[in-house]
Amino acid sequence: MTISSLTDTFTLNNGVKIPVIGFGTWQTPDGDVAYQSVLDALKAGYRHIDTAAAYGNEASVGRAIKDSGIPREELFVTSKLWNDSHSFEAAKIALDKSLQLLGLDYLDLYLIHWPNPLINRRNWDKANAETWRYMEDANTDGKIRAIGISNFQIEHVEALLKTATIAPMVNQLFVNPSDLEKDIVAFNNEHNILTEAYSPLGTGSLLEVPQINDIATKYNKSAAQVLVRWSLQHGFLPLPKSTHAERIEQNADVFDFALTDEEMTALDQLEGVAGTHQDASQADF
Ligand SMILES: NC(=O)c1ccc[n+]([C@@H]2O[C@H](COP(=O)([O-])OP(=O)(O)OC[C@H]3O[C@@H](n4cnc5c(N)ncnc54)[C@H](OP(=O)(O)O)[C@@H]3O)[C@@H](O)[C@H]2O)c1
């Protein structure tokens, strides 16, 4: 598939179309910064916004969406269910709260943020199964157009699939040239689950890597643009974040060049360059 603009889409396994680059909002403070950066992103042409209950900025994200004047059906809004809400009832309350803060009637995508938070690390499989049952209901009712997971490794997805009647459409993971996550990405592909690449710039840590900058110089592009391109060319959906208008625009200006196969391979060989990412499923929260 040739991707040529921010409004091009991937098609999820339930037929829902999702714009190929999402705008990230983690660590973007609630209030003016979140409001302005989302507004800047929408002005730059992004139509896909990635937030989460845990980011604490859903109200400002929602205000920017409303003030942008862009018709709701042209936007794709994702939020995520936090670790304190892994049950049927708690998930219902959490989704309603996110919708209320965002000022929306429905979400385009809702994700279980982490598979096995400390609070239920001993019974995470049962907790996810129950949570998922609510997400399936909300999906069927049209409150969420697509449902998915985040930070799930193979064992977590396999456990979920034992009781799921609707398979996840998305698995959002830490994926960039420093951390290829080959096994879970292959598993996602086998199961027709789209891999969303979070921290595509390594939360900024990859931007000074010489090999990435050498490729960027060749195309008169920035390291950030090379990294977004790398994600797209792997078939991932990147979620770059910035709070600066010129960077927000820059990160979306990636449709006028393409990395060669040799450059993709060279970038793949940077695994570990930004340090080893903590095994997400063992996270200390
Ligand atoms: N599901 C999960 O558990 C999870 C976890 C982490 C992230 N995510 C999602 O993925 C999104 C992206 O990941 P991320 O926030 O870790 O970071 P990222 O997008 O990999 O990198 C963002 C960092 O790079 C800087 N930056 C962005 N564009 C730049 C450019 N063109 N030139 C120079 N610096 C630039 C930003 O600074 P400024 O903002 O100051 O411009 C920020 O410090 C998040 O915002 C969130 O939506 C999800």
The ligand as a Gaussian input file, in Angstrom:
#p B3LYP/6-31G(d) Opt

LIG

0 1
 N        0.672000       2.768000      25.413000
 C        1.657000       3.200000      26.157000
 O        1.979000       2.617000      27.221000
 C        2.446000       4.394000      25.703000
 C        3.664000       4.688000      26.328000
 C        4.396000       5.780000      25.844000
 C        3.891000       6.533000      24.791000
 N        2.671000       6.247000      24.232000
 C        2.096000       7.087000      23.139000
 O        3.063000       7.316000      22.129000
 C        3.294000       8.715000      22.009000
 C        4.719000       9.020000      21.589000
 O        5.664000       8.491000      22.481000
 P        6.561000       9.416000      23.421000
 O        5.744000      10.503000      23.950000
 O        7.259000       8.478000      24.343000
 O        7.688000      10.045000      22.545000
 P        8.192000      10.236000      21.043000
 O        7.121000      10.678000      20.135000
 O        9.021000       9.043000      20.707000
 O        9.195000      11.471000      21.307000
 C        8.736000      12.663000      21.861000
 C        9.941000      13.487000      22.298000
 O       10.686000      13.914000      21.155000
 C       10.648000      15.340000      21.047000
 N       10.398000      15.636000      19.623000
 C        9.269000      15.328000      18.929000
 N        9.402000      15.687000      17.638000
 C       10.627000      16.238000      17.513000
 C       11.323000      16.809000      16.425000
 N       10.805000      16.851000      15.197000
 N       12.568000      17.308000      16.661000
 C       13.123000      17.256000      17.892000
 N       12.509000      16.724000      18.966000
 C       11.251000      16.219000      18.779000
 C        9.522000      15.802000      21.932000
 O        9.804000      17.084000      22.473000
 P        8.714000      18.283000      22.505000
 O        7.396000      17.705000      22.942000
 O        9.315000      19.221000      23.508000
 O        8.672000      18.865000      21.130000
 C        9.546000      14.742000      23.034000
 O       10.569000      15.032000      23.971000
 C        2.929000       9.232000      23.404000
 O        2.793000      10.628000      23.442000
 C        1.675000       8.454000      23.681000
 O        0.576000       8.998000      22.977000
 C        1.959000       5.174000      24.673000

